[in-house]
């Protein structure tokens, strides 16, 4: 791997994540930061929809499909938005609108320091955003790369075999459909839906860059964690809260304050589709915040038309990335709707307020959302047999861990917990964006419940939607906690600037950055973070799935194995990654799969091909010309699952043609079938 390969992959990833959705974002005439944040889920939707259109119409999978779809949708939307703007302009009264609506209002933070003249300029605001991105995104990137052990490392977990091979499956079939990905492990005709947005994105990056799947997957993962995630947090602060430049910057800086997200989901599983869904979750808070009427009046506030377009786009993108994102949206969004309804009810009947806000539309929407969510929560959750993850903390421990933003199964860190409680109190008691506390309380409660609720029906009812997996539910905390921390930091600094005017302007931004970095350091240096780091390194820098020798052999394998040949492999010991890494067809693509009886026969008895004619026939029928022997060691403590591959070189069924360390590639020797003829 060289610098040029990385740059080509990075450029391709930026194009795939940005270009298809950019026309729509531009047509909506969003502000710059919101445009960047909204472009990614819009691109994701264009990618997913174009994959299914191409599947139905027989169009080969390429970047042209989502790009053309994005241009068409963006063009149509631009025409509609232009007509709507013209109609609105004609209907507008010549007199100024009441309540200052005819003048772009600033956020509370823009008006009341620490902002200063410089931070009120476009350049000053841009510097605040870039500072947050550099500090927060840079921290996430450096930590992740350090724990991965390199940009081209292979994650050593169970799910990674599927994710990498699924990308190859798309490329080999020239079809990005979710049903094609779902067919990776099924017999023809039994294909089912699988949330394939992650694999679609990575396949396009690999196709555009011409680089390896492992590199493409890692670059997309890091780009989401170090850029998309902090940008989403800053856009949330910018559009939905009273924060000014210091608050936006603080939100970006704190993107990596808890290992619960994004770092935990960059090693656990590895559940990359859910990770993709979670990286877009700040957009859900933005949409629901506007829907509930809680976004303050400002130049950044989205119009009704913009929300009407972006809300279904964002929801669809998150659901297509991973269905569990829908349940995360419920946890975060429903408390916001309830808060907004309660606030509107209070204003509706409070004396002396005019004009009074309309209550019943929002109250009806909230009631429908609550009822619909309750039904979906029960009906759409996985079966109870899938809810296999157990609690790992007492109630007291779980409360401490959740409040101190500790990742799953890591110690409480009291100092950070006290900071979190202080910031929540500041936001609740002293700011106009106190509604941010509602999703934080919901996310904290979900984390406490999953960590501590005993196994049984109650645990399944509350957390079975995530397979009762603590890592998945704990990740929700980051989405809700970081805005609370950032807004509190800015508000406290604003109060300090009233006593110390020298904190106004750039000095205030510097002071805010220092405070945010201090809180970030508390999270990074906490005991929970250190434990989380050891988990991360274990899943990336060990050789449980694929050793360095085995990786080298797979990279050299195309020099020996012709393209049409099939290789007998064992997914449990990593040899099935020959599909993703070597671009050669393998007998078994994943640990769990459907297959013809001949496949199971070869897995069990391929080493007896010389003695058993039926085995010879099966190998001939399936075109199995080679086999990989990566030894008996397998992940999850398993040993020698496929007995037909364990002694294949000793039985005379095959000969070694390439060996790196203990890893061997073997070529099957001619054998006699049931009709008495010799194979090959």
N, C-alpha and C positions, 0 to 999 in steps of 0.2 A: 504494500500500500504506500503510495506517495502523495505528496501535497496536491498534485494535479487531480488524482482520483477523488480526493476528499472535496476539492473545490467543485469538480464536475457534479458530484453527488449532491453537495449542498445547493448548488445552483438549480439542479433539477428538482430538489425538494421544495425550494422556494417557489418555483414555477408551479408545481403541482398544487401546493397549498394556497397559492395566491391567484394565479391567472384565471382559472375558471370562474371564481366568485367575484373578481374585481369589477367586471361590468355591472353586475347587479348592485354592488356596494356604491359604485359611483353614480348609478342612476338614481339611487335613493338620496343622493346629496347629503351624505353623512359628514360629520366633522372628521378631521384626519385620523385621530386616534380611534374613534369608533369605526371608521372605514377599515382600518387595519384589523381590528378585532373581529368585525363582522365578515371579513373576506374569507377567513378560514372555514367556518361552518358552511358558508355558502358554497365554497369550492368543494367541500366534502359532499354536500348534497348533489352538486352537479356531477361529481365523479360517480357516486352511487347510482343516480338515476340513469346516467349515460351507459353505465355498465349493463343495466337491465334492458335498456332500449337496444343496445348492440347485441345482446344475447338473443332477443326476440327477432331482430331484423337480420342477424347473421353478419353484423359489421365487426371486423377484427378489432380487438381491444388495442387502443392506442391513446395517447394524450390528445389527439385531435378530437376525439368524441366529447369529453367534458368541456374542452375549450370551445368547440362550436356551439354546444348546448348553452354554455355560459354567455357567449356573445349574443345568441338569439334571445335568451331570457332577459339579459341586460338591455338589449335594444328595445324589446317590447315594453319593458318596465320604464325605460327612459321616456318613451312616447307617452305612456299613461301618466307618468308623474308630471310631465310638461303640461299636458292637458289639464290635469288637476290643479297645478299651480296657476294656470291661466284663469281657470274658472274661479278659483279662490280670490285672485287679484281683482277680477271684475266685480265680485260680490262684496269686496271689502268696503267698509265705510270710509269716507275721506277723513273723518275725525279720528283722533288717536283713540285706541282701545282703552278701556278702563283698566285700572290696576297695573298700568305700565306695560301691558302686553304688547304694545307696538314698539317697544324698545327692548333690545336684547339685554336681559338681566344677567348679572353675574352671580356666581355661587357665593354663598356666605363667606367662604374662604377667600374669594377674589376681592371682596369688599373690605374685609376686616383684618387683613394681615395675618401671618406674615407673607405678604406678596410683594409689595413694593412696585415701583414703576417698571423695573426690568422684568419681573416675573409676570407683569400684566401684558407684556408684549408676546408676539408669536414666538420669537426666538427664546425668550425666557421660559415660556411654557414647554417648548420643545426640549430645552436643556433639562428641565425638571423630569420630563418623561424619559429622556435618554439616560439620565443619571440613575433613575430607578431601574431601568432595563439593564444597564451595565452592572450595577451593584447586585441586584437580585438574580438576574439571569446569569451573570458571570459566576456568582456563587454556586448556583445549581449546576452549571456546566462543569466547573472545575471539580466539584465534589463528585459528580456522577462519573466523569472520566477517570478520576483517581480510583474510585471504587470499582469501576468496570475493568481497569487494567489496560485500557487502550480502546481506540475508536473502532477497531476491527475485531473486538472480542466477541465470543459466542456465549450467550447466556446459557447456563448449565441446568435449566429447569425443564420439567415435563412438557409444559405447554409450548415451549419454544420450538420443539420439533414440528409441531403442527403449524405454527405461524410462519416459520421459514419455508417449510415445504408447500404451504398453501400459496405463497407468493410464486414459487416455481410452477405450481399447478396452473395458475392464471396465465403465466407467460407461455407455458407449453401449449395450452389450449387456445391461446389468443382470445380469451373470454373471461371478463372480470365479474361475471354474475355471482351473486351470493349463493346461488344454487350450484354453481360450478365448484366453489370453495367447499360448500357442504357435501359435495360428492367426492371429495378427496379420500374419504375413508368409508365409502359405501359402494355397494355393487351398482352397476349401471341400471338405471330405472328407479333407484331408491334415493336419489338425491333429495336433500332437504335444505331448508334455509339455514344459513349461518351468517351472523353479522360480519360482513366482509369488508367494511369500509377501510379498516387498517390495511388489509392485504391489497386492496385496490390501489390505495395511495402508494404503498411501497412498490408495487409492481410497476406503476408508471414512473416512479423515480429511477428504478433499475433500468427500465426500458429507455428512458431519456438519456441517462448518464452513461449507460453501457458498463456500469460497475457491478460488483458482486451484491448478492442479496443481503448478506450479513451487514455490509457497510451501509447499504441503503436503509435497512431497518433501523440501525443504530442512529444514523443521521436524522431520520424522521423523528425518532423518539427524543433525541436531544433537542431538536429544533422546537418541538412541542413544549418540552419542559422548560427550556431556557429562554424562549421568546414568546410563544403563543400564550403560555400560562401567565407570565407577568404582565404582558400587554392586556390580557383580558381583565386582570385585577385592576390595572390602572384605568381602563375604560369604565369599569364598574364605578370606581370612585369619581371619575370625571363626569359621568352622565347621571348618576343616581344619588349622589350625596352632596352635602354642602362643602365638601373638601375643596381646597385650592391646590396650587402646585406642590406644596409641601406634602399634602396628603396623597396626591397621585404618586409622587416620588417614593414616599414611604411604603405604599402598597407594592410597588414593583420591587423595592429593596427587600421586603419581607417575604418574597415569593418562596424562599427556601427555609423559612423559619422553623418549620416542622417537617421532620422526616416522614410524617404520615402521608404527605403528598407534596411533590411528585415522586420523591425518591423511593418510597416503599413499593409503589406500583411499577417501578422500573426494575424490580428484581423478583417480586412475589408472583409466582405463577408460571410464567410471566404473562399477566393478563393485559396484553397490549390493547385489545379493543376497548376494554373498560378504562384503561389509562387514557386513550384517545377521547373517550366520552367525558371523563373528568376534567381534562385539560380545557374543555370548552364550557365548563359549568358556570363560570362568571357571567357568560352571556345569558344564561337562564335567569340569574338574579337581576340582570339589567332589564330583561323583558318583563318579568313579573313585577319588578319595582315600578315600571312605567304603567303597566296594566292596573296596578293598585293605586295609581295616582300619587305615589310617594316620591317620585323624582322631583327635585326642586326646579323651579322655573329658572332657566338659564339658556345661554346660547347652545349648550350641549344637549339639552333635553330633546328627546326624540318626538317627532310629531306622531299624530295618530296613524297617518298613512305609513310612516316608516315602521312603526310597531306592528301594524297589520301585516306587513310583508315579512319582517324579520322574525316575528314570533313563530310562525309555522316553519320557517326555514331552520331556525336554531333548534327547535324541538325535534324536527325530523332528522337533522344531522346528528344530534346526540343519540336519538333512538336507533338510528342506523349504525352508529359506531358501536353501541352496545345497549341492549334493552334495559339493563340495570340502570342506565343513565336516566330512564324515565322515573324510576323510583327515587333516585337522588333528587331529581327535580321536584318530586312531591315533598320530600323532606324539607327542602329549602324554600320551595315556592308557596306551599299552603300557609305556613305561618306569616308570610309577607302579605298574602291576600287577606287573611284574617285580621292582621294588624291594620291594613289599609281600610278594611270595612269598619273596624272599630273606630279608627280615627275619623272617618267620614261621618259615622253616626254621631260621634261627639260634636263635630263641627255643625252637623245638621240641626241639632237641637240646642246648641250653645246660644245664649242670648247675645244679641248685638252683632252677629256676623252676617254680612251681606256682600255679594250674593252667596247663598247657601249652596254647598256642593250637592250634586245628585247622589243619593245614597243607594236607591234600589237597583240600578244596573250592576253596580259592583257587588252588592249583597247577593244578588241572584247569581252572578258569576261565581262568587265564592262558595255559595251553597252547592251549585252544580259541580264545581271542582272538588269539593269535599266528598260528595256522594260518589262521583265518578272515580275518584282516586281510591276510595274505600273498596269499591267493586273491583277495580283493576288490581289493587293490592292483593286481594284474595284469589282472584281468578287467574292472574297471569304469573304468579310466582311458581318457581320450579317445584317438583315433587319433594315430599319430605325426605325421601331417600337421598336426595342431593344435598340436604342440609347437614353436612358432615363435620363442620368445624365447631369446636367446643369452646366454652368460656375459659379464660386463663387468668382471671383476676377476681378478687372479692369486690363487693360493692364499694367499699371504702377505697380500695386501690384503683378501681375503675374511675371513680369520681376524680381522684387526684391526677390520674393519667390523662383523662379527657380535658380537664381544665388546664393542665400544663402542656397540652398539645403533644403529648408523648406518643410516638408511634406504637403500633400494636405490640404487646408483650414486652414493653420496656418500662423502666422505672419512672415514677413521678419526679418532676423537678420543681420543687416548691417556689424558687424565685420567679421562674417564668409563669407559674400558675398565679402568683400574686400580681404580676404585671398584667396578665390577661384579665383577672377580675377587676383590677383598677381601671383598665381601659374600657371594659364593658360598663362600669359604673359611670365613667366620664361620658361615654357616648349616650347612655340612657338618660343621664340627669342634666347634661350641659349642652347637648347639640340638638339640631333640628332633624338629624338623620338617625334618631334613636331606634327606628324600625330595624336597623341592622342587627340589633340584639336578638330579634325573634328567630331568624334562621340560625344564628350561632347557638342559641339555647336548644333548638331542635337537633342540630348536628351533634352537639355535646351529649344530649340525651340518647341519641341513637348509638353513639360510641360507648356510652356507659352500659346501655342495655346489652349490646353485643358482647362486650368484654366480660360481663358478670352474670347475665341471666342463665340459670341452670338449663341443662338440656331438657327438652320436653315440648309440649304443644305451644306454650306461651313463647318460648324462644323462637320456634318456627314461625308463629304468627307474626311476630315483630320483626324478625331479621331473616326469615327464610328466603326472601326475595334476593338476598345476596349469598345464598347457600350458608347462612349464618357465619360468613367469613369476616372476621374482625378486621383484617387489612382493608377490605373494600369499604366497610362502613366508617372506619376510622379516618379514611382519606377525606371524607366529606367535611371534617372539621376545618381543613385548610381553607376551603372556599369561603366559609362563614367567618372564621376568626381573623384572617388577615385584614379585611376591610375595617373591622372593629379596632384592631391595633393601630392601623394607619390613621384613621380618623381621630382617634384619641391623641395620638402623638401630635398631629397638627393642631388640634384644639388646645392642648396644654401649652404648646409653643406660642399659639396666638395669645393666650392669656399672659404668658411671660413677656411677650413683646409690648404689652400695654404698660408694663412696669419698666421694661428695658427697651426703649424704642430702637436702640442700635441693632436689635435682632430683626428689624424690618428688612425686606428685600433679600438680596443674595446671602447676607449673613444668616438670615432665617432658614434659607434653603440648606445651607451648609450645616447649621445646627440640627435641622430636621434629619438630614442624612446621617449625621453622627449618632443621633438617638436611635434611628432605625437600624443602623449598623450594630449598635450596642445590643438592641433586642435580638437582632439576627444572630449575633455572636452567642447570646444566651442559649438560643435554640440549637445552634450548631455544636456548641461545646457541652451541652447538657448530657447527663448519663444516658438518657434514652437515645440521643443521637449517636452516641458511641456504640451502643448495643445494635442500633439499626444499621450502622456502618458495617459491623461484623457480619450481620445477616446478608447485607448487600454483597460484600466481598466473597462470602461463601458461595453465593449463587452465580458469581461471574468469574472468579479467579481460581476456582478449583477445576478438577478434571473428572468430576463424577459422570458427566455425559460425554464429553469429548476432550481427550488429552491433546497436548501439543503435537505428539507424533501422529495421532489419528487425524488431526486437522491437516497436517502436512500431507498425509497420504491422500486425503480427499481432494486436496488442491492439485495433486499430481495425477490423480486417477484418470482425467480425460485424455492424458497422453497414452494410456494403455487400453482403455475400454472404448470400443466403438459406440457411436451414438445409438444404434438400434438395440444394443444388448440390454438385458435386464440383470440387475445385481440382487442376489439374495442378501437381505440385511435384517438387522434387529434394531428396532426403534429404541428399545430400552437401553442399549449401550451406545447410542449415538450414530451407529453406522448408517441409519436411514437418512441422515443428513446429506448423504451422497446425492440425493435428489436436489436439494437446495444449493449445496456448495459445488458439486461436480457436474450438475445438469445431466445426470444419467438416471434412467428409469430404475426404480427399486421395487422389490417385491412387497415390502411393507413400508408405508409412508408414515405410520403413526402407531402408537401403542394400542389404541383401540380402533378396530376396523371391522368391516364386513369383507369377506373374501370367498372365492370359490374353494371347494374342498381341496383342490390341488395345491392351493397356497398353504393351507394348514398342514397338508402332508409334507410339503417341502420344509416348512419351518421345523417340523418334528423329525424328519428322517432324510434330509438332503445328503447327509454324510454317508448314507447307505445306498447311494445311487448305483454303485457297482454291483451290489448284491440283490437289490430289489428292482425288478423291471418296471413296476408301477411308478416308482419314484423317478426313474429315468424318463418314463413317458411324460410325467408331469413337468419335469424340467424342460423337456423338448417342447411341450405344448405352450408353456409360458415364456419360452425363449430365455430361460435363466442360463446365462453363460459364465457368470462370475459370482463370487460370494465374498463378503467382507467378514473377517474374523477379528473382532476388537476385544476378544477375551470374554471371560464369564462375568466380570463386574458390570453391574447395571445401577441405574439410579433408584432411589427409594429402597435401597438395601436389597434389591433383588439380585438373583444370580442365575445365569444361563437359562433364560426363559425359553429360547428356541434351541432345543437340543440338537436339531439337525445342522447347526452351524458351529457347534462347539469343538468337534474333533474332525472337521471335514478334511484337513490336510493330512491327518494321520491315517485315515481309512482308505486313502488312495482314490477318493472321489474327485479330488481337485489338486492342483499344483499351485504353489506360490509363484506369482509373477511380479509382485511389488511388495516390499516390506519396509516399514519405517518404525524402528524400535520393535515393539511387540505387535504393532498393527499390521495386518496382512490383507492383501488382495489376492484372491485365488481364482484361477480359471478352471471351470469344470472340465473334466476329462471325458472322452467318449465312453458311453455306457450302452448296454444292450437292453432294448425295450421289450415289451411283452410279445411283440411279433417276431422277436429274434434278431431284428436289424440293429445295427450300431447307430447311435445318435451322431450327428455332425460328422 
